[in-house]
Amino acid sequence: MFRELFETAPDAMIVVDRAGGIVRVNAQAERLFGFAESELRGRPIETLLPERVRGAHAAHRQDYMRQPRVRPMGTGQELIGCKRDGQEFPVEIALSPLDTPDGPMVLASIRDISETQRARQALRHARYDAALGEIGRLALAAPNPGALAAAIPERIAASLDADAVAVLFRDPQLPRLHVRGASGVAADALEGMPWVPWLAPEPGDTPARVRAWLDREEFLPAGFRTCVSVGLYDRRELAGALVVLCRETRDFDRAARHFLEAVANLLDAALARIRAEEELSHSQRLEALGQLTGGIAHDFNNLLTVVSGNLQVLEDEIGDRPAAREIIASALRAVGRGAELTRKLLAFARRQRLTPRALAPDRLLAELAAMLRRTLGEGVEIAVDCKANLGPVFADPGQLDAALVNLALNARDAMPRGGRLTLSARAERIDAAQAGDALPAGAYVVFTVQDTGLGMTAEVLARALEPFFTTKEHGKGSGLGLSMVYGFAKQSGGHLTIDSRLGYGTRVDLFLPVAPEARADERKAAAPGTTRGDETILIVEDEADVRAIAVRFLQSLGYRVLAAADAAAALAQLEATPGIALLFSDVILGAGMSGVELADAARRLRPQLPVLLTSGYERAAADDARGFPLLHKPYRREQLAAAIRDAFARR
């Protein structure tokens, strides 16, 4: 009966002795492997396996023979047979111990599962394709990287029959990855694992995609035996990782690895799209706010000019009343604070006038650090990192100082219990591949202000550059500090980036252009002289109250004054009155010509006519192109007097 069953079995049947030698095979085994029974009898069973696995199989066989038992093999793992002609094919094997007169032997029942495996692979590929389609849909709909990272781990785990999946993003300040979405594993179990050095590509290498570790404790959380990590990259730099974990030792075949690579490619593309959309939306929002704040600053400065001017007139008239003078002085200080507020608004709106020149970063940071050590308190440790031979930066010195001080004060406020503030500068070149709308290609000096403070949530970080947005208590901050620094950076031809994470501090990078070698600051201080005169000055101002203040100031300084409300009236007076010695005009004159256009027309009539412009909302590009001096509103009488004499001196 056994002989009949052995010969007629639909599977290949092979009897092996205790030493692994083939004792007998049936006809199906001859057909399956291409050997005659006479060729196989006495040869080791490893003859029917690929050469590369024969050594490992012999070791497993010896272990089995020490304790033979009924054992199915090939379920959940890949076993390979090898035909006489070298062709390999997948098999499933069932082992059964036999007691024979010649001693213990083993019966191996072997089945070719090529067709079954192809069907399984087709089903698996269909499952992978469906999962990729769903992940692609989620990637298109995700409003931010965090939402995408939270949505996909469960789908990936189901597709791969994995126990756990996590998506990690790189911390911008530290060489580590942080969990942003996970399924089947707690985030704490993955935090701090050394993914980065094993995923980051070496210089010049193609970024590694799939890396696997089996039974490596340093890469595996407790309870897991297999880990597969897939790097996520942004412009060849490691941006994150996709991590798959299994509780049993498991090999991921080529199809599974290709699936993970496809998911990683989708994530790379989605992260790039989301980042681009966020940058565009942020830029558009800031531009709209910039236009709004610039207009507000113009009107507000006109109001401040009227208030300040009338206060100065009152100050002259009641000079013998100390109490009244103190009240006026207090009001003038408030006007000064209002003027500072509008300067910050103009900085955000990129409408302030800058006078950039070459500055040495190392000297600037050394002086700044010395000042900050005296003002920030002993609880804040200040470190400076800047090479002495770093090339000069091209920036307005006053505005750059103000920007760095603003960032340092923000850092101090974020460290209520003290901490470390690092000020550094480095050279960086942005090539064409890295350049974008935010930062053109070119050479930059990057100032970095980094703290070890509280950090920001993602929601706060998203609004950090908006004017008037602040997380400080009422009365402790205007919300204009960062927006002013951002406006200064953009107007200077640079950019500002902020990286922050709650509990890990904040890092701000201020990109500013390198100073051109041939460009130097040629401005010379005006020679001191009298602040009074008797010349005839034509004032052009569309705001009646502001015009009245300017007339009163100049008359008190001894000048003869003519006034006009618009450019047309001003040109008529210039033609009718040859004795006009200087044109003093607002830049924005409502309908008709602007002050700059009026100045051009006046110069065509009188080429040597001195011109002084004033504005609370100057358009620096248009002004600088014509070279006219400009007085900022609100101005004090002594500032107007000095600007008038300087304009005469330029003649």
ZAMARGU-4260 file (C-alpha; in steps of 0.2 Angstrom, whole numbers, plus 5000, padded with zeros to 4 digits):
<rodrens>
0) 5000/5000/5000 | 5014/5012/5005 | 5023/5009/4988 | 5007/5012/4978 | 5004/5028/4987
5) 5022/5033/4985 | 5022/5030/4967 | 5005/5038/4963 | 5006/5053/4974 | 5003/5069/4964
10) 5018/5078/4973 | 5036/5073/4972 | 5040/5061/4985 | 5058/5059/4991 | 5065/5048/5005
15) 5081/5054/5014 | 5091/5044/5027 | 5098/5051/5043 | 5114/5057/5034 | 5104/5067/5021
20) 5107/5055/5007 | 5093/5051/4995 | 5086/5034/4996 | 5071/5034/4985 | 5061/5045/4973
25) 5045/5043/4965 | 5041/5046/4946 | 5034/5064/4950 | 5050/5068/4958 | 5059/5062/4942
30) 5048/5073/4931 | 5049/5088/4943 | 5068/5089/4945 | 5073/5081/4928 | 5084/5067/4936
35) 5082/5048/4935 | 5080/5039/4951 | 5097/5030/4948 | 5105/5047/4947 | 5099/5053/4963
40) 5100/5038/4974 | 5114/5040/4987 | 5117/5059/4983 | 5114/5072/4996 | 5097/5080/4996
45) 5106/5097/4994 | 5108/5092/4975 | 5090/5098/4972 | 5094/5115/4979 | 5102/5130/4972
50) 5121/5130/4976 | 5120/5146/4986 | 5109/5139/5000 | 5116/5121/5001 | 5127/5125/5016
55) 5113/5133/5026 | 5101/5119/5022 | 5114/5106/5027 | 5115/5114/5044 | 5096/5115/5046
60) 5094/5097/5041 | 5106/5091/5054 | 5096/5101/5067 | 5080/5093/5061 | 5087/5076/5062
65) 5091/5077/5080 | 5072/5079/5083 | 5063/5074/5068 | 5044/5078/5068 | 5030/5081/5056
70) 5033/5099/5049 | 5026/5109/5034 | 5038/5121/5026 | 5036/5135/5014 | 5021/5144/5021
75) 5026/5162/5024 | 5043/5160/5018 | 5051/5156/5001 | 5059/5139/4997 | 5068/5136/4981
80) 5071/5120/4971 | 5083/5118/4957 | 5081/5107/4942 | 5094/5097/4933 | 5096/5111/4920
85) 5099/5124/4934 | 5081/5131/4933 | 5075/5137/4950 | 5057/5136/4955 | 5047/5139/4971
90) 5041/5125/4982 | 5032/5120/4997 | 5038/5105/5007 | 5030/5094/5021 | 5042/5083/5031
95) 5037/5066/5040 | 5048/5055/5050 | 5048/5036/5045 | 5054/5021/5056 | 5061/5008/5044
100) 5071/4992/5046 | 5086/5002/5040 | 5084/5015/5053 | 5075/5032/5055 | 5072/5041/5038
105) 5062/5056/5032 | 5049/5057/5019 | 5049/5074/5010 | 5033/5079/5000 | 5038/5093/4988
110) 5025/5103/4977 | 5029/5115/4964 | 5020/5131/4968 | 5025/5142/4953 | 5007/5145/4947
115) 5001/5147/4965 | 5015/5160/4968 | 5011/5169/4952 | 4993/5171/4957 | 4998/5177/4975
120) 5010/5189/4967 | 4996/5196/4956 | 4985/5198/4971 | 4999/5206/4981 | 5003/5218/4966
125) 4985/5223/4965 | 4984/5226/4983 | 5000/5237/4982 | 4993/5246/4967 | 4976/5250/4976
130) 4986/5256/4991 | 4997/5267/4981 | 4981/5275/4973 | 4974/5278/4990 | 4990/5286/4997
135) 4992/5296/4981 | 4974/5303/4984 | 4978/5307/5002 | 4994/5316/4997 | 4985/5327/4985
140) 4972/5331/4998 | 4983/5333/5013 | 4984/5351/5019 | 5001/5349/5028 | 5015/5336/5030
145) 5009/5331/5048 | 4991/5327/5041 | 4999/5316/5028 | 5011/5307/5040 | 4996/5303/5051
150) 4985/5296/5038 | 4996/5283/5029 | 5005/5272/5041 | 4989/5261/5044 | 4986/5259/5025
155) 5005/5254/5023 | 5004/5241/5037 | 4988/5233/5030 | 4996/5232/5013 | 5012/5224/5019
160) 5004/5213/5033 | 5017/5222/5044 | 5015/5224/5063 | 5019/5243/5064 | 5023/5257/5052
165) 5029/5275/5056 | 5033/5291/5047 | 5047/5302/5054 | 5053/5319/5049 | 5070/5326/5053
170) 5072/5339/5066 | 5079/5355/5058 | 5091/5358/5072 | 5096/5341/5078 | 5102/5326/5069
175) 5087/5315/5073 | 5070/5310/5067 | 5054/5313/5076 | 5038/5303/5074 | 5024/5312/5065
180) 5013/5297/5062 | 5012/5279/5068 | 5002/5263/5068 | 5005/5248/5079 | 5019/5256/5089
185) 5021/5270/5102 | 5030/5286/5096 | 5041/5285/5112 | 5048/5268/5106 | 5055/5276/5091
190) 5061/5293/5097 | 5079/5294/5098 | 5083/5279/5087 | 5099/5282/5077 | 5090/5282/5060
195) 5099/5297/5053 | 5117/5291/5051 | 5111/5275/5043 | 5100/5284/5030 | 5109/5299/5026
200) 5119/5297/5009 | 5138/5300/5009 | 5144/5315/4999 | 5142/5311/4980 | 5131/5295/4983
205) 5114/5292/4977 | 5102/5293/4992 | 5099/5276/4999 | 5081/5270/4998 | 5077/5254/5007
210) 5088/5248/5021 | 5084/5232/5032 | 5090/5226/5049 | 5086/5209/5056 | 5088/5205/5074
215) 5099/5221/5077 | 5094/5228/5094 | 5102/5245/5091 | 5089/5248/5077 | 5074/5239/5084
220) 5062/5244/5097 | 5058/5231/5110 | 5047/5216/5104 | 5052/5218/5085 | 5063/5207/5075
225) 5063/5215/5058 | 5065/5233/5053 | 5064/5241/5035 | 5068/5259/5034 | 5065/5270/5018
230) 5073/5287/5017 | 5063/5302/5012 | 5073/5316/5003 | 5072/5334/4999 | 5084/5340/4986
235) 5096/5325/4991 | 5095/5329/5009 | 5087/5318/5021 | 5071/5325/5026 | 5063/5310/5035
240) 5060/5291/5035 | 5047/5278/5032 | 5049/5264/5045 | 5041/5246/5044 | 5042/5234/5059
245) 5038/5216/5061 | 5038/5205/5077 | 5045/5190/5067 | 5060/5189/5057 | 5055/5192/5039
250) 5062/5195/5022 | 5054/5209/5011 | 5054/5203/4993 | 5057/5214/4978 | 5039/5218/4976
255) 5037/5224/4994 | 5053/5235/4992 | 5047/5242/4976 | 5030/5246/4985 | 5040/5255/4999
260) 5050/5265/4986 | 5035/5270/4977 | 5027/5276/4993 | 5043/5286/4997 | 5043/5294/4980
265) 5024/5299/4983 | 5029/5306/5000 | 5044/5316/4993 | 5033/5324/4979 | 5019/5327/4991
270) 5030/5336/5004 | 5038/5346/4990 | 5021/5351/4984 | 5014/5356/5001 | 5030/5366/5005
275) 5028/5375/4988 | 5010/5379/4991 | 5013/5385/5009 | 5027/5396/5003 | 5016/5403/4990
280) 5002/5406/5001 | 5013/5414/5015 | 5021/5425/5002 | 5004/5431/4995 | 4997/5434/5013
285) 5013/5444/5018 | 5012/5454/5002 | 4994/5458/5005 | 4998/5463/5023 | 5013/5473/5017
290) 5002/5484/5005 | 4989/5486/5019 | 5002/5491/5032 | 5011/5502/5020 | 4996/5513/5017
295) 4991/5513/5035 | 5009/5520/5039 | 5008/5534/5027 | 4991/5540/5034 | 4997/5538/5052
300) 5013/5547/5049 | 5004/5562/5042 | 4993/5562/5058 | 5009/5561/5068 | 5017/5575/5059
305) 5002/5587/5063 | 5002/5581/5081 | 5020/5583/5083 | 5021/5600/5074 | 5007/5608/5084
310) 5015/5601/5100 | 5031/5610/5095 | 5022/5626/5092 | 5014/5625/5109 | 5031/5622/5117
315) 5037/5638/5110 | 5022/5648/5115 | 5021/5642/5133 | 5040/5640/5137 | 5038/5649/5154
320) 5026/5636/5161 | 5036/5620/5167 | 5021/5609/5170 | 5014/5613/5153 | 5031/5609/5145
325) 5031/5592/5154 | 5014/5588/5147 | 5020/5592/5130 | 5036/5583/5132 | 5026/5567/5137
330) 5015/5569/5121 | 5030/5571/5110 | 5038/5555/5117 | 5021/5546/5113 | 5023/5553/5095
335) 5041/5546/5095 | 5034/5529/5100 | 5020/5530/5086 | 5034/5535/5073 | 5044/5519/5079
340) 5028/5509/5076 | 5026/5515/5059 | 5044/5512/5055 | 5042/5494/5060 | 5026/5493/5049
345) 5036/5500/5034 | 5050/5488/5037 | 5037/5474/5036 | 5030/5482/5020 | 5047/5484/5013
350) 5044/5502/5010 | 5058/5510/5021 | 5073/5518/5014 | 5089/5508/5017 | 5107/5514/5015
355) 5117/5498/5014 | 5136/5497/5015 | 5149/5483/5017 | 5150/5477/5035 | 5161/5464/5044
360) 5151/5451/5051 | 5163/5445/5064 | 5165/5463/5071 | 5147/5466/5071 | 5143/5450/5081
365) 5157/5453/5093 | 5150/5471/5097 | 5132/5464/5098 | 5137/5450/5110 | 5146/5462/5121
370) 5130/5473/5122 | 5118/5459/5124 | 5129/5451/5139 | 5126/5468/5148 | 5107/5468/5144
375) 5100/5450/5144 | 5105/5445/5161 | 5116/5432/5169 | 5104/5418/5165 | 5107/5419/5146
380) 5124/5412/5140 | 5129/5420/5124 | 5140/5411/5112 | 5147/5418/5096 | 5153/5408/5081
385) 5160/5418/5066 | 5176/5416/5056 | 5187/5431/5056 | 5190/5430/5038 | 5172/5429/5033
390) 5168/5441/5019 | 5158/5457/5021 | 5139/5458/5021 | 5130/5471/5011 | 5116/5479/5023
395) 5110/5494/5031 | 5120/5494/5048 | 5106/5502/5059 | 5093/5490/5052 | 5104/5475/5053
400) 5108/5479/5071 | 5090/5481/5075 | 5085/5465/5067 | 5098/5455/5077 | 5093/5463/5093
405) 5075/5459/5090 | 5079/5441/5087 | 5090/5441/5102 | 5076/5448/5113 | 5064/5436/5106
410) 5076/5422/5111 | 5078/5429/5129 | 5059/5429/5131 | 5058/5411/5125 | 5070/5406/5139
415) 5062/5412/5155 | 5073/5401/5166 | 5089/5405/5156 | 5098/5395/5142 | 5110/5397/5128
420) 5109/5410/5114 | 5121/5406/5099 | 5125/5420/5087 | 5134/5414/5071 | 5137/5419/5054
425) 5143/5409/5039 | 5145/5411/5020 | 5133/5401/5009 | 5131/5400/4990 | 5114/5397/4983
430) 5116/5388/4966 | 5103/5387/4952 | 5096/5371/4958 | 5093/5377/4976 | 5086/5395/4970
435) 5068/5399/4970 | 5056/5414/4972 | 5061/5416/4990 | 5079/5416/4988 | 5088/5420/4971
440) 5104/5411/4966 | 5120/5420/4973 | 5132/5422/4987 | 5125/5426/5005 | 5130/5429/5023
445) 5119/5419/5034 | 5116/5426/5052 | 5109/5413/5064 | 5101/5417/5080 | 5098/5400/5090
450) 5091/5398/5107 | 5087/5383/5119 | 5070/5390/5124 | 5052/5384/5124 | 5051/5383/5105
455) 5035/5385/5095 | 5020/5374/5090 | 5017/5371/5072 | 5002/5383/5073 | 5012/5397/5081
460) 5026/5395/5068 | 5014/5396/5054 | 5009/5414/5059 | 5026/5420/5067 | 5029/5432/5053
465) 5012/5440/5053 | 5012/5458/5059 | 5003/5461/5076 | 5003/5442/5080 | 5011/5438/5097
470) 5010/5425/5110 | 5016/5437/5124 | 5005/5444/5137 | 4995/5460/5134 | 5006/5475/5134
475) 5023/5465/5132 | 5025/5464/5114 | 5018/5473/5098 | 5019/5457/5087 | 5030/5467/5074
480) 5047/5461/5079 | 5049/5446/5067 | 5039/5454/5053 | 5050/5469/5054 | 5065/5458/5052
485) 5057/5448/5038 | 5053/5464/5029 | 5071/5471/5031 | 5078/5454/5024 | 5067/5454/5009
490) 5070/5473/5005 | 5089/5469/5007 | 5088/5456/4994 | 5089/5441/5006 | 5077/5430/5015
495) 5072/5424/5033 | 5069/5406/5038 | 5063/5400/5055 | 5064/5382/5062 | 5056/5378/5079
500) 5049/5364/5088 | 5040/5364/5105 | 5052/5360/5119 | 5068/5361/5107 | 5071/5379/5105
505) 5071/5390/5089 | 5083/5394/5075 | 5081/5409/5064 | 5092/5411/5048 | 5094/5428/5041
510) 5101/5428/5023 | 5109/5444/5017 | 5119/5447/5001 | 5138/5447/5001 | 5145/5465/4998
515) 5151/5468/4980 | 5169/5470/4980 | 5169/5486/4969 | 5155/5494/4979 | 5159/5506/4993
520) 5150/5518/5004 | 5153/5535/4996 | 5141/5545/5007 | 5149/5560/5015 | 5143/5569/5030
525) 5136/5586/5026 | 5146/5601/5033 | 5139/5609/5048 | 5131/5626/5045 | 5117/5637/5050
530) 5100/5630/5052 | 5091/5646/5048 | 5089/5656/5031 | 5079/5669/5022 | 5077/5660/5005
535) 5060/5657/4997 | 5054/5639/4998 | 5039/5632/4989 | 5030/5619/5000 | 5019/5606/4991
540) 5008/5595/5002 | 4990/5589/4999 | 4986/5587/5017 | 4981/5604/5023 | 4985/5602/5041
545) 5002/5595/5037 | 5005/5609/5025 | 5001/5622/5038 | 5014/5614/5050 | 5027/5614/5037
550) 5023/5633/5033 | 5024/5637/5051 | 5040/5628/5054 | 5049/5636/5040 | 5042/5654/5044
555) 5049/5652/5062 | 5066/5648/5054 | 5066/5664/5044 | 5061/5658/5027 | 5049/5666/5015
560) 5036/5652/5011 | 5024/5649/4996 | 5012/5634/4997 | 5003/5623/4985 | 4991/5608/4987
565) 4996/5599/4971 | 5009/5597/4957 | 4999/5608/4945 | 4998/5623/4956 | 5016/5621/4961
570) 5023/5621/4943 | 5012/5637/4940 | 5020/5645/4955 | 5038/5640/4949 | 5035/5648/4932
575) 5027/5664/4940 | 5040/5666/4954 | 5058/5665/4948 | 5064/5669/4966 | 5059/5651/4973
580) 5076/5644/4980 | 5070/5627/4985 | 5056/5614/4982 | 5050/5605/4997 | 5037/5592/4992
585) 5028/5577/4999 | 5031/5561/4988 | 5012/5556/4988 | 5001/5570/4982 | 4985/5561/4978
590) 4978/5563/4960 | 4990/5569/4947 | 5009/5569/4948 | 5019/5562/4962 | 5032/5572/4972
595) 5046/5563/4962 | 5037/5567/4945 | 5035/5585/4951 | 5053/5586/4956 | 5058/5580/4938
600) 5047/5593/4930 | 5053/5607/4941 | 5071/5602/4936 | 5067/5603/4918 | 5061/5621/4921
605) 5075/5625/4933 | 5090/5613/4931 | 5099/5619/4947 | 5084/5620/4958 | 5087/5611/4975
610) 5074/5598/4980 | 5069/5590/4996 | 5056/5577/4997 | 5046/5570/5012 | 5035/5555/5015
615) 5029/5543/5028 | 5028/5530/5014 | 5043/5533/5003 | 5045/5521/4988 | 5064/5519/4990
620) 5067/5512/4973 | 5059/5527/4964 | 5067/5539/4975 | 5085/5532/4974 | 5084/5531/4955
625) 5082/5550/4955 | 5094/5554/4969 | 5083/5566/4978 | 5086/5568/4997 | 5071/5563/5008
630) 5065/5568/5025 | 5055/5555/5035 | 5038/5560/5043 | 5035/5564/5056 | 5049/5576/5058
635) 5054/5589/5071 | 5058/5607/5067 | 5077/5605/5069 | 5077/5590/5058 | 5068/5600/5044
640) 5080/5614/5046 | 5095/5603/5044 | 5087/5594/5029 | 5084/5611/5021 | 5102/5617/5023
645) 5109/5600/5017 | 5098/5602/5001 | 5105/5619/4998 | 5123/5613/5001 | 5120/5599/4988
650) 5117/5613/4975
</rodrens>
